[in-house]
């Protein structure tokens, strides 16, 4: 059974930091709300600049996640294999008969 924490957690710093971040995002959005045209070959799209920033940010994060996902999976498999090998070593060391008389009798 786990112990219940008697003291309440202090969430005020998190609320203040979150509010500051939201205010900065609002100011950024208002200052970059003018339309921007993006041309790609024969396409031409008009949208607010802040929307292009958000789209590029989300695309960048998505590409990074997709690129790093196989590395993460490989690392997890490698860690699991290492743990299995350590368990095998411990089992073999436990089963190995211990010979305390290794010195040659005279």
DSSP file (Angstrom, degrees, kcal/mol; ACC not computed):
  #  RESIDUE AA STRUCTURE BP1 BP2  ACC     N-H-->O    O-->H-N    N-H-->O    O-->H-N    TCO  KAPPA ALPHA  PHI   PSI    X-CA   Y-CA   Z-CA
    1    1 A X              0   0    0      0, 0.0     2,-0.2     0, 0.0     0, 0.0   0.000 360.0 360.0 360.0 134.0    0.0    0.0    0.0
    2    2 A X        -     0   0    0      1,-0.1     2,-0.2     0, 0.0     0, 0.0  -0.582 360.0-112.1 -89.0 149.1    1.4    3.4   -0.9
    3    3 A X        -     0   0    0     -2,-0.2     2,-0.5     1,-0.1    -1,-0.1  -0.541  27.7-123.4 -78.5 143.2    1.5    6.3    1.4
    4    4 A X        -     0   0    0     -2,-0.2     2,-0.4     1,-0.0    -1,-0.1  -0.745  26.3-116.5 -88.7 130.5   -0.7    9.3    0.7
    5    5 A X        -     0   0    0     -2,-0.5     4,-0.1     1,-0.2    -1,-0.0  -0.517  23.1-160.9 -68.3 121.4    1.2   12.6    0.4
    6    6 A X        +     0   0    0     -2,-0.4     2,-0.4     2,-0.1    -1,-0.2   0.817  68.2  72.4 -76.2 -31.4   -0.1   14.8    3.2
    7    7 A X  S    S-     0   0    0      1,-0.1     2,-0.1     0, 0.0    -2,-0.0  -0.694  84.4-121.6 -91.2 135.3    1.1   18.1    1.7
    8    8 A X        -     0   0    0     -2,-0.4     2,-0.2     1,-0.1    -2,-0.1  -0.420  32.8-108.5 -69.5 149.0   -0.8   19.6   -1.2
    9    9 A X        -     0   0    0     -2,-0.1     2,-0.9    -4,-0.1    -1,-0.1  -0.524  25.4-121.7 -78.6 145.6    1.3   20.2   -4.3
   10   10 A X        +     0   0    0     -2,-0.2     4,-0.3     1,-0.2     3,-0.2  -0.780  37.7 166.6 -91.9 105.5    2.1   23.8   -5.2
   11   11 A X     >  +     0   0    0     -2,-0.9     4,-2.2     1,-0.2     5,-0.2   0.439  50.4  95.7 -97.3  -1.8    0.8   24.4   -8.7
   12   12 A X  H  > S+     0   0    0      1,-0.2     4,-2.5     2,-0.2     5,-0.2   0.910  82.7  50.1 -61.8 -45.2    1.1   28.2   -8.7
   13   13 A X  H  > S+     0   0    0      1,-0.2     4,-2.6     2,-0.2    -1,-0.2   0.899 111.7  49.6 -60.2 -37.9    4.5   28.4  -10.4
   14   14 A X  H  > S+     0   0    0     -4,-0.3     4,-2.5     2,-0.2    -1,-0.2   0.898 111.1  49.1 -66.2 -39.2    3.2   26.0  -13.2
   15   15 A X  H  X S+     0   0    0     -4,-2.2     4,-2.3     2,-0.2    -2,-0.2   0.908 112.1  48.5 -65.8 -41.7    0.1   28.2  -13.7
   16   16 A X  H  X S+     0   0    0     -4,-2.5     4,-2.3     2,-0.2    -2,-0.2   0.934 113.2  46.5 -64.8 -46.3    2.2   31.4  -13.9
   17   17 A X  H  X S+     0   0    0     -4,-2.6     4,-2.3     1,-0.2    -2,-0.2   0.916 113.1  50.1 -62.9 -43.2    4.6   29.9  -16.4
   18   18 A X  H  X S+     0   0    0     -4,-2.5     4,-2.3     1,-0.2    -1,-0.2   0.895 110.4  50.0 -61.3 -40.8    1.8   28.5  -18.5
   19   19 A X  H  X S+     0   0    0     -4,-2.3     4,-2.5     2,-0.2    -1,-0.2   0.904 110.1  50.1 -64.7 -41.6    0.0   31.9  -18.5
   20   20 A X  H  X S+     0   0    0     -4,-2.3     4,-2.4     2,-0.2    -2,-0.2   0.915 111.0  49.3 -63.2 -42.8    3.2   33.6  -19.6
   21   21 A X  H  X S+     0   0    0     -4,-2.3     4,-2.3     2,-0.2    -2,-0.2   0.917 111.3  49.1 -63.6 -42.9    3.7   31.1  -22.4
   22   22 A X  H  X S+     0   0    0     -4,-2.3     4,-2.3     2,-0.2    -2,-0.2   0.914 111.1  50.1 -63.1 -42.4    0.1   31.6  -23.6
   23   23 A X  H  X S+     0   0    0     -4,-2.5     4,-2.5     1,-0.2    -2,-0.2   0.909 110.1  50.2 -62.4 -41.9    0.5   35.4  -23.5
   24   24 A X  H  X S+     0   0    0     -4,-2.4     4,-2.6     1,-0.2    -1,-0.2   0.898 110.6  50.0 -63.1 -39.7    3.7   35.2  -25.5
   25   25 A X  H  X S+     0   0    0     -4,-2.3     4,-2.6     2,-0.2    -2,-0.2   0.892 110.3  50.1 -65.1 -39.2    1.9   33.0  -28.1
   26   26 A X  H  X S+     0   0    0     -4,-2.3     4,-2.5     2,-0.2    -2,-0.2   0.934 112.2  46.8 -64.6 -45.4   -1.0   35.4  -28.3
   27   27 A X  H  X S+     0   0    0     -4,-2.5     4,-2.4     1,-0.2    -2,-0.2   0.921 113.1  49.8 -62.2 -43.9    1.3   38.4  -28.8
   28   28 A X  H  X S+     0   0    0     -4,-2.6     4,-1.3     1,-0.2    -2,-0.2   0.916 111.8  48.6 -59.6 -44.2    3.3   36.4  -31.5
   29   29 A X  H  < S+     0   0    0     -4,-2.6    21,-0.2     1,-0.2    -2,-0.2   0.902 112.6  47.1 -64.9 -41.8    0.1   35.4  -33.2
   30   30 A X  H >< S+     0   0    0     -4,-2.5     3,-1.0     1,-0.2    -1,-0.2   0.902 113.0  48.6 -67.8 -40.4   -1.2   39.0  -33.3
   31   31 A X  H 3< S+     0   0    0     -4,-2.4     3,-0.2     1,-0.3    -1,-0.2   0.730 117.7  41.1 -73.2 -20.8    2.1   40.4  -34.5
   32   32 A X  T 3< S+     0   0    0     -4,-1.3    18,-1.9    -5,-0.2    -1,-0.3  -0.138  79.8 109.8-117.1  36.9    2.4   37.8  -37.3
   33   33 A X    <   +     0   0    0     -3,-1.0    -1,-0.1    16,-0.2    -2,-0.1   0.497  44.9 112.1 -92.2  -2.8   -1.2   37.7  -38.5
   34   34 A X  S    S-     0   0    0     -3,-0.2    15,-2.1    14,-0.1    16,-0.2  -0.383  78.4 -95.5 -70.8 151.3   -0.7   39.4  -41.9
   35   35 A X  E     -A   48   0A   0     13,-0.2     2,-0.4    14,-0.1    13,-0.3  -0.345  38.3-166.4 -71.7 145.3   -1.2   37.2  -44.9
   36   36 A X  E     -A   47   0A   0     11,-3.1    11,-2.1    -3,-0.1     2,-0.5  -0.987  12.7-138.2-130.0 141.3    1.8   35.4  -46.5
   37   37 A X  E     -A   46   0A   0     -2,-0.4     2,-0.5     9,-0.2     9,-0.2  -0.858  13.1-165.2-102.7 130.5    1.8   33.8  -49.9
   38   38 A X  E     -A   45   0A   0      7,-2.7     7,-2.6    -2,-0.5     2,-0.5  -0.966   5.5-164.1-114.7 127.2    3.6   30.4  -50.3
   39   39 A X  E     +A   44   0A   0     -2,-0.5     2,-0.4     5,-0.2     5,-0.2  -0.939  13.0 173.2-114.9 131.4    4.3   29.3  -53.9
   40   40 A X  E >   -A   43   0A   0      3,-2.1     3,-2.8    -2,-0.5     2,-0.4  -0.901  65.4 -60.3-138.8 107.0    5.3   25.7  -54.7
   41   41 A X  T 3  S-     0   0    0     -2,-0.4    -1,-0.0     1,-0.3     0, 0.0  -0.401 124.6 -11.2  53.1-107.7    5.5   25.0  -58.5
   42   42 A X  T 3  S+     0   0    0     -2,-0.4     2,-0.3    -3,-0.1    -1,-0.3   0.409 118.5  94.4-102.1   2.9    2.0   25.7  -59.7
   43   43 A X  E <   -A   40   0A   0     -3,-2.8    -3,-2.1     2,-0.0     2,-0.4  -0.717  47.9-176.5 -93.5 145.9    0.3   26.1  -56.3
   44   44 A X  E     -A   39   0A   0     -2,-0.3     2,-0.4    -5,-0.2    -5,-0.2  -0.940   5.4-176.9-141.6 118.0   -0.1   29.4  -54.6
   45   45 A X  E     -A   38   0A   0     -7,-2.6    -7,-2.7    -2,-0.4     2,-0.5  -0.961  12.0-157.0-123.1 130.5   -1.6   29.5  -51.1
   46   46 A X  E     +A   37   0A   0     -2,-0.4     2,-0.3    -9,-0.2    -9,-0.2  -0.910  31.1 140.5-104.5 130.1   -2.4   32.6  -49.0
   47   47 A X  E     -A   36   0A   0    -11,-2.1   -11,-3.1    -2,-0.5     5,-0.1  -0.971  57.0 -75.2-157.9 160.8   -2.6   32.2  -45.2
   48   48 A X  E >>  -A   35   0A   0     -2,-0.3     4,-1.5   -13,-0.3     3,-0.6  -0.318  41.9-122.7 -60.7 145.5   -1.6   34.1  -42.1
   49   49 A X  H 3> S+     0   0    0    -15,-2.1     4,-2.1     1,-0.3   -16,-0.2   0.871 111.1  58.1 -59.0 -38.8    2.1   34.0  -41.4
   50   50 A X  H 3> S+     0   0    0    -18,-1.9     4,-2.3     1,-0.2    -1,-0.3   0.855 102.5  55.0 -62.7 -33.4    1.5   32.5  -37.9
   51   51 A X  H <> S+     0   0    0     -3,-0.6     4,-2.6   -19,-0.2    -1,-0.2   0.896 106.7  50.4 -65.4 -39.7   -0.3   29.6  -39.5
   52   52 A X  H  X S+     0   0    0     -4,-1.5     4,-2.6     2,-0.2    -2,-0.2   0.891 109.5  51.7 -64.7 -38.6    2.7   28.9  -41.7
   53   53 A X  H  X S+     0   0    0     -4,-2.1     4,-2.4     2,-0.2    -2,-0.2   0.933 111.5  46.5 -61.6 -45.2    4.9   28.9  -38.6
   54   54 A X  H  X S+     0   0    0     -4,-2.3     4,-2.7     2,-0.2     5,-0.2   0.919 112.7  49.5 -64.4 -43.8    2.6   26.5  -36.8
   55   55 A X  H  X S+     0   0    0     -4,-2.6     4,-2.6     1,-0.2    -1,-0.2   0.926 112.8  47.1 -61.8 -44.9    2.4   24.2  -39.9
   56   56 A X  H  X S+     0   0    0     -4,-2.6     4,-2.4     2,-0.2    -1,-0.2   0.890 112.2  50.5 -64.6 -38.8    6.2   24.2  -40.3
   57   57 A X  H  X S+     0   0    0     -4,-2.4     4,-2.4    -5,-0.2    -2,-0.2   0.941 112.3  45.9 -63.5 -47.6    6.7   23.5  -36.5
   58   58 A X  H  X S+     0   0    0     -4,-2.7     4,-2.5     1,-0.2    -2,-0.2   0.898 113.3  49.9 -64.4 -40.7    4.3   20.6  -36.6
   59   59 A X  H  X S+     0   0    0     -4,-2.6     4,-2.6    -5,-0.2    -1,-0.2   0.909 110.9  50.0 -63.1 -41.4    5.9   19.1  -39.7
   60   60 A X  H  X S+     0   0    0     -4,-2.4     4,-2.2     2,-0.2    -2,-0.2   0.919 112.3  46.1 -63.6 -44.1    9.3   19.4  -38.2
   61   61 A X  H  X S+     0   0    0     -4,-2.4     4,-2.4     2,-0.2    -1,-0.2   0.915 113.2  50.5 -63.9 -42.7    8.3   17.7  -35.0
   62   62 A X  H  X S+     0   0    0     -4,-2.5     4,-2.5     1,-0.2    -2,-0.2   0.919 110.8  48.1 -62.7 -44.5    6.5   15.0  -37.0
   63   63 A X  H  X S+     0   0    0     -4,-2.6     4,-2.4     1,-0.2    -1,-0.2   0.902 111.6  50.7 -63.6 -40.6    9.5   14.3  -39.2
   64   64 A X  H  X S+     0   0    0     -4,-2.2     4,-2.3     2,-0.2    -2,-0.2   0.907 111.0  48.4 -64.3 -41.4   11.8   14.2  -36.2
   65   65 A X  H  X S+     0   0    0     -4,-2.4     4,-1.5     1,-0.2    -2,-0.2   0.932 113.4  46.6 -64.3 -45.2    9.5   11.7  -34.4
   66   66 A X  H  X S+     0   0    0     -4,-2.5     4,-0.6     1,-0.2    -2,-0.2   0.884 114.6  47.9 -64.4 -37.9    9.3    9.5  -37.5
   67   67 A X  H  < S+     0   0    0     -4,-2.4     4,-0.4    -5,-0.2    -1,-0.2   0.860 117.6  40.4 -71.7 -35.4   13.1    9.7  -38.0
   68   68 A X  H  X S+     0   0    0     -4,-2.3     4,-2.1    -5,-0.2    -1,-0.2   0.605  93.1  85.1 -90.7 -12.2   14.0    8.8  -34.4
   69   69 A X  H  X S+     0   0    0     -4,-1.5     4,-2.4     1,-0.2     5,-0.2   0.913  89.3  48.7 -60.1 -46.4   11.3    6.1  -33.8
   70   70 A X  H  X S+     0   0    0     -4,-0.6     4,-2.5     1,-0.2    -1,-0.2   0.885 110.6  52.3 -62.7 -34.9   13.4    3.2  -35.2
   71   71 A X  H  > S+     0   0    0     -4,-0.4     4,-2.4     2,-0.2    -1,-0.2   0.915 109.7  49.3 -64.5 -41.8   16.4    4.3  -33.1
   72   72 A X  H  X S+     0   0    0     -4,-2.1     4,-2.2     2,-0.2    -2,-0.2   0.914 111.2  48.6 -63.4 -44.1   14.2    4.3  -30.0
   73   73 A X  H  X S+     0   0    0     -4,-2.4     4,-2.3     2,-0.2    -2,-0.2   0.914 112.1  49.4 -63.1 -42.4   12.8    0.8  -30.8
   74   74 A X  H  X S+     0   0    0     -4,-2.5     4,-2.5     1,-0.2    -2,-0.2   0.910 110.5  50.8 -63.0 -42.0   16.3   -0.5  -31.4
   75   75 A X  H  X S+     0   0    0     -4,-2.4     4,-2.4     1,-0.2    -1,-0.2   0.889 109.9  49.5 -64.2 -39.8   17.5    1.0  -28.1
   76   76 A X  H  X S+     0   0    0     -4,-2.2     4,-2.3     2,-0.2    -1,-0.2   0.911 112.2  47.8 -66.1 -41.6   14.7   -0.6  -26.2
   77   77 A X  H  X S+     0   0    0     -4,-2.3     4,-2.4     2,-0.2    -2,-0.2   0.904 112.0  50.3 -64.4 -40.2   15.4   -4.0  -27.8
   78   78 A X  H  X S+     0   0    0     -4,-2.5     4,-2.4     2,-0.2    -2,-0.2   0.908 110.4  49.1 -64.5 -42.1   19.1   -3.6  -27.0
   79   79 A X  H  X S+     0   0    0     -4,-2.4     4,-2.2     2,-0.2    -1,-0.2   0.903 111.1  50.1 -63.8 -41.7   18.3   -2.7  -23.4
   80   80 A X  H  X S+     0   0    0     -4,-2.3     4,-2.2     2,-0.2    -2,-0.2   0.912 110.6  49.6 -63.2 -42.8   16.0   -5.7  -23.0
   81   81 A X  H  X S+     0   0    0     -4,-2.4     4,-2.5     1,-0.2    -2,-0.2   0.903 109.5  51.6 -62.8 -41.9   18.7   -8.0  -24.5
   82   82 A X  H  X S+     0   0    0     -4,-2.4     4,-2.3     1,-0.2    -1,-0.2   0.911 109.8  49.4 -61.7 -42.6   21.3   -6.7  -22.1
   83   83 A X  H  X S+     0   0    0     -4,-2.2     4,-2.2     2,-0.2    -1,-0.2   0.903 110.9  49.8 -64.1 -40.9   19.0   -7.3  -19.1
   84   84 A X  H  X S+     0   0    0     -4,-2.2     4,-2.2     1,-0.2    -2,-0.2   0.910 111.3  49.0 -63.1 -41.9   18.3  -10.9  -20.3
   85   85 A X  H  X S+     0   0    0     -4,-2.5     4,-2.4     2,-0.2    -2,-0.2   0.889 109.6  51.5 -66.8 -38.5   22.0  -11.5  -20.7
   86   86 A X  H  X S+     0   0    0     -4,-2.3     4,-2.4     2,-0.2    -1,-0.2   0.909 109.4  50.6 -62.5 -41.4   22.7  -10.1  -17.2
   87   87 A X  H  X S+     0   0    0     -4,-2.2     4,-2.2     1,-0.2    -2,-0.2   0.902 110.4  49.6 -63.8 -40.2   20.1  -12.4  -15.8
   88   88 A X  H  X S+     0   0    0     -4,-2.2     4,-2.7     2,-0.2    -2,-0.2   0.909 110.2  50.6 -63.8 -42.0   21.7  -15.4  -17.5
   89   89 A X  H  X S+     0   0    0     -4,-2.4     4,-2.6     1,-0.2     5,-0.2   0.924 110.7  48.8 -62.3 -44.3   25.1  -14.5  -16.2
   90   90 A X  H  X S+     0   0    0     -4,-2.4     4,-1.9     1,-0.2    -1,-0.2   0.901 111.7  49.8 -62.3 -40.2   23.8  -14.2  -12.7
   91   91 A X  H  X S+     0   0    0     -4,-2.2     4,-2.1     2,-0.2    -2,-0.2   0.919 112.2  47.1 -64.7 -43.6   22.0  -17.6  -13.1
   92   92 A X  H  X S+     0   0    0     -4,-2.7     4,-1.7     1,-0.2    -2,-0.2   0.888 111.6  50.6 -66.7 -38.3   25.2  -19.3  -14.4
   93   93 A X  H  < S+     0   0    0     -4,-2.6    -1,-0.2     1,-0.2    -2,-0.2   0.864 111.0  49.7 -66.2 -34.1   27.3  -17.7  -11.6
   94   94 A X  H  < S+     0   0    0     -4,-1.9    -2,-0.2    -5,-0.2    -1,-0.2   0.891 113.7  44.8 -70.6 -39.2   24.8  -19.0   -9.1
   95   95 A X  H  < S+     0   0    0     -4,-2.1    -2,-0.2    -5,-0.1    -1,-0.2   0.736  88.6 103.9 -76.8 -23.0   24.8  -22.6  -10.5
   96   96 A X  S  < S-     0   0    0     -4,-1.7     2,-0.2    -5,-0.2    -4,-0.0  -0.406  79.8-118.7 -64.5 126.3   28.6  -22.7  -10.9
   97   97 A X        -     0   0    0     -2,-0.2     2,-0.6     1,-0.1    -1,-0.1  -0.455  24.0-132.6 -68.2 135.6   30.1  -24.9   -8.1
   98   98 A X        -     0   0    0     -2,-0.2     2,-0.8    -3,-0.0    -1,-0.1  -0.799  16.2-162.5 -94.0 121.6   32.4  -22.9   -5.9
   99   99 A X        +     0   0    0     -2,-0.6     3,-0.1     1,-0.1    -2,-0.0  -0.891  10.3 180.0-105.9 105.3   35.7  -24.7   -5.3
  100  100 A X  S    S+     0   0    0     -2,-0.8     2,-1.1     1,-0.2     3,-0.3   0.702  71.3  70.5 -79.4 -19.9   37.4  -23.0   -2.3
  101  101 A X        +     0   0    0      1,-0.2    -1,-0.2     4,-0.0     4,-0.1  -0.589  53.7 136.6 -96.9  71.2   40.4  -25.3   -2.4
  102  102 A X        +     0   0    0     -2,-1.1    -1,-0.2    -3,-0.1     2,-0.2   0.623  44.5  93.1 -90.7 -13.3   42.1  -24.0   -5.5
  103  103 A X  S    S-     0   0    0     -3,-0.3     2,-0.4     1,-0.1    -3,-0.0  -0.508  84.5-108.8 -80.6 151.8   45.6  -24.0   -4.1
  104  104 A X        -     0   0    0     -2,-0.2     2,-0.2     1,-0.1    -1,-0.1  -0.625  30.9-124.6 -80.5 129.9   47.8  -27.0   -4.7
  105  105 A X              0   0    0     -2,-0.4    -1,-0.1     1,-0.1    -4,-0.0  -0.489 360.0 360.0 -73.2 145.6   48.5  -29.2   -1.6
  106  106 A X              0   0    0     -2,-0.2    -1,-0.1     0, 0.0    -2,-0.0   0.442 360.0 360.0 -89.9 360.0   52.1  -29.7   -0.7
